[in-house]
Amino acid sequence: MTARALTATALAAALLTASLAGCARSADPVERLDKKATHPTGTDSQAHRRWGLPTPLRPAPPPSPHVRPRTAGPGLPPVVDHIPTHDKVVFLTYDDGAERDPRFVDLVRELRLPVSMFLTDSVVGPGYGHFARLREVGANVQNHTLDHQSLRGLPYAGQRAEICGQQDKLRERFGIRPRLFRPPHGIYDTTTLRAAADCGVSAVVLWTKRPSLRPGDILLVGPPQVEQTLRLLREVQEKGLRVGRLEDYL
C-alpha cells in the first residue's frame, strides 16, 4: 500500500472515531435527563405535581397484625365501617359505577392508588370496559348488587338474587368472585348477611362517618371522582397518613 493510501485510511479511521465519540457525547445529556426524570423504583417522580399534590404519595407499608372484625353471628360475615389497625392508613372506596371519567384511570395508574370499586350492574350498564381498565392499573372490583335496591326487609330469595346475581356478573366480566360486599345506601338486615354469606362474601363493608380522618377509616369518595379524590389525598398527606389496600385488611 502506498504512503498516500495509508494516509487516507488513517484519516478515515480518525474521522470515524471522532464521529462515534461525538454521538456518544451527544447521547449522554439525554441519558442523564432520563435518569433524573425517572424515580429509581421506576415510578414517575413528578406525577404528584401533575395532579397538584404537594409531595409524592408514600406507599403504604405491609399490613401489621391487627384485630380481625367480629362476625355478626355464627356463619355470618363481619360488618365493618372502620379497620381496627394502628397502621397510619386509610382506604378509598367508590360506589355504583355511574361516573366513568377517563382521567380517573390516569390518576390511579400514575399515583398507584389502591382503590376499591363497589359496582352495581344496572348502573354500570355498558361501562364495564372502563372498570376493566381500572383493574389493569391496580383497582379492585367488589359487589354492590345487581340493581341497587334497598335490601332490608326483602325476603331471602330476593336479597340472594341481588347479591349472588352480581357475583355471577362480575365473574363473567372479570373472572373474579368478589369477597367484599356493600349494601346499597349502607342499609341491611340479618337476612342480608345470611344471603351475603351464602354468596361467598367474607365481609360487608360500610364506610366511616366522621368529619376528620383517623387511621383505619374507610372513605366513601363521592363525585366528581377525580376532584374529590385529590381533595382527600391532600388531607391524607397533611395528617401524615397513607392510602392502604382495603383487601389486605379483610
C-alpha positions in Angstrom: 0.0 0.0 0.0 1.3 3.4 -0.9 2.0 6.1 1.6 -0.9 8.2 0.2 -3.3 5.2 0.6 -2.1 4.7 4.2 -2.6 8.4 5.0 -6.2 8.3 3.5 -7.0 5.1 5.5 -5.7 6.7 8.8 -7.6 9.8 8.1 -10.9 7.9 7.5 -10.4 5.9 10.7 -9.8 9.1 12.7 -12.9 10.7 11.3 -15.0 7.6 12.2 -13.6 7.6 15.7 -14.4 11.2 16.2 -17.9 10.8 14.8 -18.7 7.9 17.2 -17.3 9.8 20.1 -19.4 12.8 19.2 -22.5 10.7 19.1 -21.8 9.2 22.4 -21.3 12.6 23.9 -24.5 13.9 22.4 -26.4 11.0 23.9 -25.1 11.5 27.4 -27.3 14.5 28.3 -30.4 12.7 27.2 -29.5 9.7 29.3 -28.8 11.9 32.2 -32.1 13.7 31.7 -34.0 10.3 31.6 -32.3 9.2 34.8 -33.2 12.4 36.5 -36.8 12.2 35.3 -37.4 8.7 36.4 -37.7 7.6 40.0 -35.2 4.9 41.0 -38.0 2.4 41.6 -39.4 3.0 38.1 -42.3 5.2 39.2 -42.8 8.7 37.8 -41.4 11.0 40.5 -43.3 14.0 39.0 -46.8 12.5 39.0 -47.8 14.2 42.2 -47.0 17.6 40.6 -49.2 17.0 37.6 -52.1 16.2 40.0 -51.5 19.2 42.2 -50.3 17.3 45.3 -47.6 19.0 47.4 -45.4 15.8 47.8 -45.3 12.3 46.3 -47.6 9.8 47.8 -45.8 7.3 50.0 -46.9 3.7 49.5 -48.5 2.0 52.5 -46.3 -0.4 54.4 -47.2 -4.1 54.6 -50.2 -4.5 57.0 -49.2 -5.1 60.6 -51.1 -7.6 62.7 -54.5 -6.2 63.7 -57.7 -7.3 65.4 -60.0 -9.1 63.0 -63.5 -7.7 62.9 -66.0 -9.7 64.8 -68.6 -11.6 62.8 -72.3 -10.5 63.2 -73.2 -14.0 64.3 -72.5 -17.7 63.7 -71.9 -18.2 60.0 -72.3 -14.5 59.2 -69.7 -12.1 57.8 -68.5 -9.2 59.8 -69.9 -5.7 59.1 -67.1 -3.1 59.1 -67.1 0.7 58.8 -63.5 1.0 60.2 -60.5 -1.2 60.2 -59.1 -1.8 63.7 -55.4 -1.1 63.0 -52.6 1.1 64.3 -51.2 1.4 60.8 -51.4 5.0 59.6 -53.5 4.2 56.6 -57.0 5.0 55.3 -58.9 3.3 52.5 -60.5 4.8 49.3 -63.8 3.2 48.1 -66.2 4.2 45.3 -69.8 3.1 44.7 -72.2 2.3 41.9 -70.1 2.8 38.7 -72.1 5.7 37.3 -69.1 8.0 36.9 -66.5 6.9 34.3 -64.1 9.8 34.0 -61.1 8.6 31.9 -58.9 10.9 34.0 -59.5 8.7 37.0 -57.8 5.8 35.3 -54.8 8.0 34.7 -54.9 9.2 38.4 -55.0 5.6 39.7 -52.2 4.5 37.4 -49.8 7.4 37.9 -50.2 7.7 41.6 -50.5 3.9 42.1 -53.6 4.3 44.2 -55.1 1.1 45.8 -58.8 1.8 45.3 -61.8 -0.4 45.8 -64.8 -0.1 43.4 -68.2 -1.5 44.6 -70.2 -1.9 41.3 -73.9 -2.2 40.6 -74.6 -3.9 37.3 -77.6 -1.8 36.3 -75.7 1.4 37.0 -72.5 0.4 35.2 -74.5 -0.6 32.1 -72.2 -0.6 29.1 -69.3 0.9 31.0 -67.6 -2.3 32.2 -64.7 -1.6 29.8 -63.8 1.5 32.0 -63.6 -0.7 35.1 -61.6 -3.3 33.2 -59.0 -0.6 32.5 -59.1 0.4 36.2 -58.4 -3.3 37.2 -55.5 -3.3 34.8 -53.9 -0.4 36.7 -54.5 -1.9 40.1 -58.0 -1.1 41.2 -60.1 -3.8 43.0 -63.7 -4.6 42.0 -66.3 -5.6 44.6 -70.0 -6.2 44.8 -72.8 -3.6 45.2 -75.8 -5.7 44.0 -77.4 -6.0 40.6 -80.0 -3.2 40.7 -79.1 -1.1 43.8 -82.4 -1.6 45.5 -82.6 -1.3 49.3 -82.3 -4.8 50.7 -83.6 -4.5 54.2 -87.0 -6.1 54.5 -86.8 -8.1 51.3 -87.2 -11.8 51.5 -84.1 -14.0 51.5 -84.7 -15.1 47.9 -84.8 -11.5 46.6 -81.7 -10.5 48.6 -79.8 -13.6 47.5 -80.7 -12.9 43.8 -79.3 -9.3 44.1 -76.0 -10.3 45.8 -75.3 -13.6 44.1 -76.5 -12.3 40.7 -73.8 -9.5 40.8 -71.2 -12.1 42.0 -72.0 -14.0 38.8 -72.0 -10.9 36.6 -68.6 -9.9 37.9 -67.2 -13.3 37.4 -68.4 -13.3 33.8 -66.9 -9.8 33.2 -63.6 -10.1 35.1 -63.2 -13.8 36.1 -63.4 -13.0 39.8 -66.0 -13.6 42.6 -65.6 -10.6 45.0 -65.1 -11.3 48.7 -66.4 -7.9 49.8 -70.0 -6.5 49.5 -71.5 -3.1 50.2 -75.3 -3.0 50.6 -77.0 -0.1 48.7 -77.3 3.0 51.0 -75.5 1.1 53.7 -78.8 -0.5 54.7 -79.1 -4.2 55.6 -80.6 -6.7 58.0 -79.7 -10.2 59.2 -81.2 -11.7 56.0 -78.8 -9.6 54.0 -75.9 -11.0 56.0 -77.1 -14.6 55.6 -77.6 -14.1 51.8 -74.2 -12.5 51.5 -72.5 -15.4 53.3 -74.3 -17.9 51.1 -73.0 -15.9 48.0 -69.3 -16.2 49.2 -68.9 -12.8 50.8 -66.4 -12.7 53.6 -67.1 -9.1 54.8 -69.9 -6.5 54.5 -68.2 -3.1 54.1 -69.8 0.2 55.1 -67.9 3.4 55.5 -66.6 5.6 58.3 -68.9 8.5 59.1 -66.9 11.2 60.9 -65.5 14.6 59.9 -61.8 14.0 60.5 -59.5 11.3 59.2 -58.1 8.7 61.5 -56.0 5.6 60.9 -58.3 2.7 59.7 -61.0 4.9 58.2 -62.9 3.5 55.2 -63.7 6.5 53.0 -66.6 6.7 50.6 -65.5 9.0 47.8 -68.3 10.8 46.0 -68.4 12.6 42.7 -66.7 14.2 41.0 -64.3 11.4 41.4 -61.0 13.0 40.4 -61.6 16.2 42.3 -62.8 14.6 45.5 -60.0 12.0 45.4 -57.4 14.8 45.1 -59.0 16.7 47.9 -58.9 13.7 50.2 -55.3 12.9 49.2 -54.2 16.4 50.3 -55.9 15.8 53.6 -54.3 12.4 53.9 -50.9 13.9 53.3 -51.5 16.7 55.8 -52.3 14.2 58.5 -49.2 12.0 57.8 -51.4 9.1 56.6 -51.1 6.8 53.6 -53.6 5.1 51.4 -53.8 1.3 52.1 -55.3 -1.6 50.2 -58.6 -2.5 51.9 -58.5 -6.0 50.6 -55.2 -6.6 52.6 -57.0 -6.0 55.9 -60.2 -8.0 55.4 
